[in-house]
Amino acid sequence: MEVEQGALPQKEDFSGWYNEVLWRAEIMDVRYPVKGLYVWYPFGFALRKNVYGILRSLLDHDHEEALFPLLIPETELAKEAEHIKGFEEEVYWVTHGGTSPLEVKLALRPTSECAIYPMYHLWVRSHADLPLRIYQIVNSFRYETKHTRPLIRLREITSFKEAHTVHASWEDAERQVQAAIALYRQFYAALAVPVIVSKRPDWDKFPGADYTIAVDTIMPDGRTLQIGTVHHLGDHFSKTFSITFEDERGEQQYAQQTCYGISERSIAALISTHGDGKGLVLPPSVAPVQVVVVPITIGKRKEEVLAAAEEVAGTLSSAGFRVKTDTRDLRPGAKYYYWEMRGVPLRLEVGPRDIDAGQVTAVTRLGEKSTIPRSSLAPGVGTVLDGVAAALSERGEEHMRTHARVVTTIEEMSAAVEHGVAIVPWCGERECADFIEETVNASVLGTEVQAACAPPCEGPCVACGKPGTAALVGRSY
């Protein structure tokens, strides 16, 4: 599956660069014969496995993983009219079993509330059962009519992590919302992807939620990508699906709920935030290959060099690093290109001079070159990889700082959204949001903005002049 060499499009042509790097770095193959459905290459799937491994490790602290069916009866979907109205144009329906029409149509889950909550009705009986925290990582289907894009806008979301929790009080569910936000911050910090957290306007919240908190990042072209959501559901769904419990006084109460999700957009953000003109740049925490060992075989010492390279790889593998040794019959430059395209954080070169000096030559994916003594190989590699991770975090934060501006006028806002996002005072009224959106061709994405790049922003609303608080305005995918 090795792809041909050649220059990538410039990252300024983000769309061209993104599509090309997914193919050349063997993340996804877009040639599957159904629009909006894509195939994970093995290398891409290994990246996915590592990313979701971090997410699972964070969730497993106080959540349990389960698996609910893909097919949802129309009768269950119909119970939640407000919720399904948000998805009704996107639902795929199964109408036949073989050649026989089904008595009740079955939906391929667009999201799983209507699959999970009938079971919660059976499982939740007493306050002693609460809180209940369950998640699953599954595929979901939405008949996306907009322009599809791998990992970003799909008809089959292959990696949808959704958590659904049940609580005895609204306040306890509120605490779970804050815990979920903190968990998502930890997750994206591990990926070195900077985020902006904000509360979606009421007209843009999840159907059936009391409110929605969104996690966004800023892509290289300045557009925002929603890479996580957290919803306080109140008792809306518990009333629909009769999720009740006996409280400490022996009285029946409707449960309070939350749900929160992350999809493979997290991997789109990872690729887009860090990649460059040579291809992927992957944080060591998730790179399928953290270290590639390239033997520089020259003259009569070829076998000695190959043996040394294998010894280096064995030492690092035993220390827990993910290592490959590239012994293919290719010129060193071709090997460098191959592994740089795949974002490997560290390349170790082993040649005759390195053997004589008792060292390896280390070149990071960010272009920094050094030597590491063979006598302290594993600690030395660990230090270099820590440096790569720190540099990627700083580069990500710098991108956020330079693409998010606090502004106070329509004119400044119009200029800001051409290259990123604007944080502006807004009074909260829909009429003013409509005016902002019509004037600058961007959306009011959220309020109560939380981001390292966002100092306090209060003042007259940019639309009407009434007192306003920070709102996030930008163009999104």
Secondary structure as the mmCIF struct_conf table of DSSP 4:
data_model
#
loop_
_struct_conf.conf_type_id
_struct_conf.id
_struct_conf.beg_label_comp_id
_struct_conf.beg_label_asym_id
_struct_conf.beg_label_seq_id
_struct_conf.end_label_comp_id
_struct_conf.end_label_asym_id
_struct_conf.end_label_seq_id
HELX_LH_PP_P HELX_LH_PP_P1 GLU A 2 GLN A 5
HELX_LH_PP_P HELX_LH_PP_P2 ALA A 7 GLN A 10
TURN_TY1_P TURN_TY1_P1 LYS A 11 GLU A 12
BEND BEND1 ASP A 13 ASP A 13
HELX_RH_AL_P HELX_RH_AL_P1 PHE A 14 ARG A 24
TURN_TY1_P TURN_TY1_P2 ALA A 25 GLU A 26
BEND BEND2 ILE A 27 ILE A 27
STRN STRN1 MET A 28 ASP A 29
BEND BEND3 PRO A 33 VAL A 34
TURN_TY1_P TURN_TY1_P3 LYS A 35 GLY A 36
STRN STRN2 VAL A 39 TRP A 40
HELX_RH_AL_P HELX_RH_AL_P2 PRO A 42 LEU A 59
TURN_TY1_P TURN_TY1_P4 ASP A 60 ASP A 62
STRN STRN3 GLU A 64 GLU A 65
BEND BEND4 LEU A 70 LEU A 70
STRN STRN4 LEU A 71 PRO A 73
HELX_RH_AL_P HELX_RH_AL_P3 GLU A 74 LYS A 79
HELX_RH_AL_P HELX_RH_AL_P4 ALA A 81 LYS A 85
TURN_TY1_P TURN_TY1_P5 GLY A 86 GLU A 90
STRN STRN5 TYR A 92 GLY A 97
TURN_TY1_P TURN_TY1_P6 GLY A 98 THR A 99
STRN STRN6 SER A 100 LEU A 108
HELX_LH_PP_P HELX_LH_PP_P3 ARG A 109 ARG A 109
BEND BEND5 PRO A 110 SER A 112
HELX_RH_AL_P HELX_RH_AL_P5 GLU A 113 TRP A 123
STRN STRN7 SER A 126 SER A 126
HELX_RH_3T_P HELX_RH_3T_P1 HIS A 127 ASP A 129
BEND BEND6 PRO A 131 PRO A 131
STRN STRN8 LEU A 132 PHE A 141
BEND BEND7 LYS A 146 LYS A 146
STRN STRN9 ARG A 149 ARG A 149
TURN_TY1_P TURN_TY1_P7 PRO A 150 ILE A 152
STRN STRN10 ARG A 153 ARG A 153
BEND BEND8 ARG A 155 ARG A 155
STRN STRN11 GLU A 156 HIS A 167
BEND BEND9 ALA A 168 SER A 169
HELX_RH_AL_P HELX_RH_AL_P6 TRP A 170 ALA A 190
TURN_TY1_P TURN_TY1_P8 LEU A 191 ALA A 192
STRN STRN12 ILE A 196 LYS A 199
HELX_LH_PP_P HELX_LH_PP_P4 ARG A 200 PRO A 201
HELX_RH_3T_P HELX_RH_3T_P2 ASP A 202 ASP A 204
BEND BEND10 LYS A 205 LYS A 205
HELX_LH_PP_P HELX_LH_PP_P5 PHE A 206 PHE A 206
TURN_TY1_P TURN_TY1_P9 PRO A 207 GLY A 208
BEND BEND11 ASP A 210 ASP A 210
STRN STRN13 TYR A 211 ILE A 218
TURN_TY1_P TURN_TY1_P10 PRO A 220 ASP A 221
BEND BEND12 GLY A 222 GLY A 222
STRN STRN14 THR A 224 GLY A 234
TURN_TY1_P TURN_TY1_P11 ASP A 235 ASP A 235
HELX_RH_AL_P HELX_RH_AL_P7 HIS A 236 PHE A 241
TURN_TY1_P TURN_TY1_P12 SER A 242 SER A 242
STRN STRN15 THR A 244 GLU A 246
TURN_TY1_P TURN_TY1_P13 GLU A 248 ARG A 249
BEND BEND13 GLY A 250 GLY A 250
STRN STRN16 GLN A 252 TYR A 254
STRN STRN17 GLN A 256 ILE A 262
TURN_TY1_P TURN_TY1_P14 GLU A 264 GLU A 264
HELX_RH_AL_P HELX_RH_AL_P8 ARG A 265 HIS A 274
STRN STRN18 ASP A 276 ASP A 276
TURN_TY1_P TURN_TY1_P15 GLY A 277 LYS A 278
STRN STRN19 GLY A 279 GLY A 279
STRN STRN20 LEU A 280 VAL A 281
TURN_TY1_P TURN_TY1_P16 PRO A 284 VAL A 286
BEND BEND14 PRO A 288 PRO A 288
BEND BEND15 GLN A 290 GLN A 290
STRN STRN21 VAL A 291 PRO A 295
HELX_RH_3T_P HELX_RH_3T_P3 GLY A 299 ARG A 301
HELX_RH_AL_P HELX_RH_AL_P9 LYS A 302 SER A 318
TURN_TY1_P TURN_TY1_P17 ALA A 319 GLY A 320
STRN STRN22 VAL A 323 THR A 325
BEND BEND16 ASP A 329 LEU A 330
HELX_RH_AL_P HELX_RH_AL_P10 PRO A 332 MET A 341
STRN STRN23 ARG A 342 GLY A 343
BEND BEND17 PRO A 345 PRO A 345
STRN STRN24 LEU A 346 VAL A 350
HELX_RH_AL_P HELX_RH_AL_P11 PRO A 352 ALA A 357
TURN_TY1_P TURN_TY1_P18 GLY A 358 GLY A 358
STRN STRN25 GLN A 359 THR A 364
TURN_TY1_P TURN_TY1_P19 ARG A 365 LEU A 366
BEND BEND18 GLY A 367 GLY A 367
STRN STRN26 LYS A 369 PRO A 373
HELX_RH_3T_P HELX_RH_3T_P4 ARG A 374 SER A 376
HELX_RH_AL_P HELX_RH_AL_P12 LEU A 377 HIS A 403
STRN STRN27 ALA A 404 VAL A 406
BEND BEND19 THR A 409 THR A 409
HELX_RH_AL_P HELX_RH_AL_P13 ILE A 410 ALA A 416
TURN_TY1_P TURN_TY1_P20 VAL A 417 HIS A 419
BEND BEND20 GLY A 420 GLY A 420
STRN STRN28 VAL A 421 TRP A 426
HELX_RH_AL_P HELX_RH_AL_P14 ARG A 430 VAL A 440
TURN_TY1_P TURN_TY1_P21 ASN A 441 ASN A 441
STRN STRN29 SER A 443 GLN A 450
TURN_TY1_P TURN_TY1_P22 ALA A 452 CYS A 453
STRN STRN30 GLU A 458 PRO A 460
TURN_TY1_P TURN_TY1_P23 VAL A 462 CYS A 464
BEND BEND21 LYS A 466 LYS A 466
STRN STRN31 PRO A 467 GLY A 474
STRN STRN32 SER A 476 SER A 476
#
